[in-house]
Amino acid sequence: MELYGITQELVQSLEALFERAASVTVAAHSHPDGDALGSVSGLVSYLRERRGKDAVAVLPDSPASTVSFIVPNSVPLLCFDTDPEACLERIAESDLVVLLDANGFSRTEGLQEAFEASPVPKVLIDHHVGPDRNRFQVVFSTEDVSSASELLYYILLRLKGIDGDAHNLPIDAANALLTGMTTDTNNFANSVYPATFEMASQLLDAGVERDEILSRLYNNYRENRVRVMGYLQSEAMRITPEGLAYIIATRDILDRFGVNEGETEGLVNIPLSIDRVRMSILLKQDKGHFRVSIRSKKKTSAREAAEKYFNGGGHENASGGKLWYPGDIDTPEDAAAYLEKVSREFLK
């Protein structure tokens, strides 16, 4: 059986599209995390450095400061929130589109209509449930992989210019891919497979400095981030009798501590270290809704909870969604009662 479903037929189809394309737009989901940035940067770097393509990354939102370093200077980046006209113009002039770390163009929010209207061939490389296969000519999709970055890594090994040897990857691509995988596994804490360790070993041998990656990921925060993380754990975390730990990061709290986008990353994982906690939920208030992050221990499905209660989905033990107000709840103040109901119903 081919690793992660990367068949020779799919590789040949992708090769043919890359060979014919001159202008390639590479995209990922809104509010791009480390895996989105790592996989997008890895592919753009490969296409530019090894295939001589006019490849550009186009994202719905600008990367958070905590992970923006993942996109190297060698990777051209356009963001819809800061330059919508340039993004739309780029999509219109491209002759191939590749979507990474998202199961469909709906995850690109403001760019969805432009991507779906584009008549050019489209490629999907993703590890989430429910890929929108009808929109794409070539689909690499499996849930049983650590990250889009890892899936892309093993695809690139099969492509022209790499020929099965990680040493042939551009160093910017190698750095981005290892960083993306590291973030999505929470530094090898979850969703790790034997091939995940092989990927890391091969990239380290190819010259990636993992210590530098870890330093930039975990030892380069602003003081505000440390303070708000402590406050939310000590003052905002609640644990239900059924074993749900939840934290509601209201706009007031986020503004009081001057929190930037991405600075609460990783918070949702911390309550799982408590023995009686089966599931952890973080609500982060946005305009008209809460952004929802869910993590769970084995035998408790974060995905099912996301689908049933939070208009979302994802992986079995790591998922996300949104809680709308008015809609799912009447006001932001109703969020705690809603979470208590989720706990009673879902974790009974």
N, C-alpha and C positions, 0 to 999 in steps of 0.2 A: 504493500500500500504506500502511495506517495505521501511524503511528509506534509501534514497540514492541507492535504488535498491539492497540492501544487503539481498537477499532472503535466506531462509533456505537451499534451494538446493545448492546455491553457497557456503554457509558456510560449509555445509557437504562435498562438494567436496574439499574445501581448507583443512578442517580438515583431510581428508583422505590422502592428499598429505603430509601434515606436519607429520602425524603419521608414514608414511612409510619412510620419508627422514631422513638421518643421517647427510648429509653435504649439507647445504643450502647457496647459494650465493645470496646476495641481492644487487641490482644495482639501479642506477638512471641516469639521463641525464648528459651530459657534462656541464662544468662550473656549478657545483651544487650550487643551492641557498639554502636558509634556509629551505624551504619546502622539497626539495630533501634530505637534510641532516637530517632533523627532522624525516621524515617518514622512511628513511633507518635505522637510529639509533634506532627508536622506535621498528621496527620489529626485528632487530638483537638482541636487548636487550631482547625482549619478548621470542624469540626462544631459546636463551641461558639460560636465568634465569628461565623460566617457563616450557620449554619443553626439556631442556638438549641437545639441538642440537648444532652441530658444524656449527654455522652461522657466516658468514663473510661479511662485506660490501666491494664491489668492484666498484670503480668509475673511469670514464675516466680521470678526472682531480683532482688534490689536491684541497681541499676546500680553499677558500679565508680566509685570516687571520681574517676578520671581522665576519665570521660565523663558523670558525673551532671549536669553543668551543662547538657547538651543538653536535658534536660527542664525547661522553664521553670516558674515558680511558677504560671502560669495553667493548667497541665495537671495535673488530679488524677491521682495515681498510687497504685496498690495493688500490693504485692509479696507473693507467696505465701510467701516465706521468712520474712517478718516478721509478716504478718497473714493467715494462710490462711483464717480464717473470713470475713473481709471480702471476700476475693477470690471465694470460692465463693458467697457471698450476692450479690455483684454480678453474677456470671455468671448465676445463677438468675433474677435480676429483669430482665435485659436482654432486649430484643426484637430485637437485631441484634448479631452478632459479626463483627469484621473481624480477620483474621490477616495480619500483615505480616512480610516478611523471613524466612519459614519456609515449607517446602513442605508442611507438614501439622501437625496438632495434636500429633503425637508429639514435635515439637521443643519443646513447652511443658512436657514432663516431668510434674511433679506436678499440673499443671492439665489434662492431656490428657483424663482421664476426664470431668471436668466440662464441658469444651467439647464433647466428642463426644456427651455425653448431652443437651446442650441442644437443644430442639426448634426453636429459632428459626432464621431464615435466616442463612447464613454467607457471608462474602466472603473471598477469598484474593487478596493482592497480593504477588507474590514474584518473585525472579529466580534461583532455584535449580532444579537438575534434578529431575525426578520429582515434580511437584505432585500431591497427593492430591485429584484433581478430584471424586471421588465424595462428598466431605464438604461441598462448597461449592456454593451456588446460582450464584454469579458468581465467575469466575476470571480475573484478569489475571496472566499468567505468561509470562516470556521470560527466557532466559539472556543474550541479547544486549543487555544494558543494564548500566550501571555499578553500579547499586545499587537497592534497594527505594525509597530516597528519591527517586532520579531518576524511576523508574517512577511513583511516586505523584505527583510534581510534574506530570508531563504529563497524568495523570488529572485532577488538581484543576483544571488550566487549562480542562478541558472541562465543569466542573460549575457549577451555579448559584451565583452570588455571586462567582465569579472571572472568568468570561466571557473567558478567553483572555489576561488581563492580570495579570502577576505583581504589579503594584502593588496589586491587590485582595486578595492574600493577607494574613492577619494577620501582623504582623512576627515574632511568635514562631514561626509556622509556617515562614516564609521562612528564618529563622535556623536552625531545626532541620533543614530539608531540605538546605540547603547544607552544614551541618556533617556530616550523615549521609553525603552523597555524597562529601565530602572524605575522610572516614575510610575508606570502602570502596574508594576509588581510590588510597589511600596518597598523598594530595595530588596527584592527577592523574598518578600514575606507572604505573597499570595499569587495564585494563578501561575505557578512556575512548573515547567515541564523539563524532562531531560534535555531536550533540544535548546531550551532557554539557557541552560548552563553552557552548552556547547557554543552557542552564539557568543556569550560573554567571553569564553576562553579564546575563541578565534579572533575576536575583535581586540582583546588585550594583546594577543600575540602580534596583531597587525599594527600596534602602536597607539591604541587608545589609552589615555591616562585616566583610569577610573577614579583615582584619588582626587584628581582635579574636578571631575564630574560631581562626585559626592560633596566636595567642598562648596561648589557653586550651587548645588541643589539644597543642601541642608545646613550650611554654615555661613550663609550670606544674607540673612534676614535683617529687616529693620527692627529696631527696638519695639515699635508699635505692634508688630506681629507677635512677639513673645508675650507682651503684656495682655493683648486681647485674648490670646489662647489660654493664658492662665485665668483671666477673668471669666471667660465662658465656661471653663471647666468647674471653677469653684462656685460661681454665682448663678449660672444659667442651666447647668446640666441637671436633668431629672431622670430618675430610674423608676420604672413602674414595677409593680409586683410580678408582672409576667416576664420581666427581663428585657424591656426596651429602654435603652438610654437615649434621651433626645436632648438636643440643644437648639434653641431658637435664637439666632443672631439677628436681632431686629435692626432696623435702619438707625435707630437712636444709638445703639451700642456701637455699631460699625463706624458711625460718624464721630462718636465721642473719642474713639481710639484712633481715628484717622486711618482706617483700614483700606488698603488698596486691593484691587482685583487680584485674586490668587493667594492672598496672605492668610486665608483660613484653610488652605490646602493641607490635608493630612489630619485635621482635627477630628473628622468623623471616625477615624480608625482608633483613636485613643481609648474610648470607652470599652472597646472589645477586650481590653486587658483586664477588665473586671470580671471575676469568675462567674457571677450570676447574670451577666449581660449576654443576651443571645443576639440582639440586633442593636445597631446604633444608627440614629437618624440626625442629620444636621439640616436645619432650615435656615437659609440665608435670604433675608428680605430684599426683594427687588421691586421694581415698579409694577404694581398690580398682581404680584405673585411672590411666592417663596421658591427659590431654587432648592431642590431637595437632593441630598446625597445620602445613600443608604449602604451600610456594610453589615455583614452578618457572619456568624460562625456556621460551620458545617451543620447540615440538617435543618437550617432555617434559611428560607429563600428570600434574599433581597430583591431578586427579579420579580417574584410573584407579588411582593408587597408594592413595588414600584408600579407594576401594571395595574393592580387592583385599586390602589389608593392615591397614586401621585402622577397619573397621566404619563408614565414613563416606562422604563425597561432597562435592560443591560445584561449583566452577568449574574450567575447564580448567587454569588456572595458580594457583589459590588455593582450597584445600580444607581439610577438617578431619575429625576423627573421634576415636575412643577406642581405646586399647590396654588390654585388660582383664587383670588378674592376680588370682587364677589364672584361666586361660582361654586368651587368646592367648599369654601367657607364664606361667611358673610363679610367678616372683617379680619384684619391681621390678629386681633386680640383673641380670635377663636381658634388659633392654630394649636395651642396647647391642648384644648379639649378634643380637638380632632385627633391629635397624636395619642391621647389617652384611649380614645375609641379604637384606633388602629391596634393598639397594644391589646386591648381586651378581646377584640375580634380575631386578630391574626395570630397572636401568640398564646391563645387560650389552651 
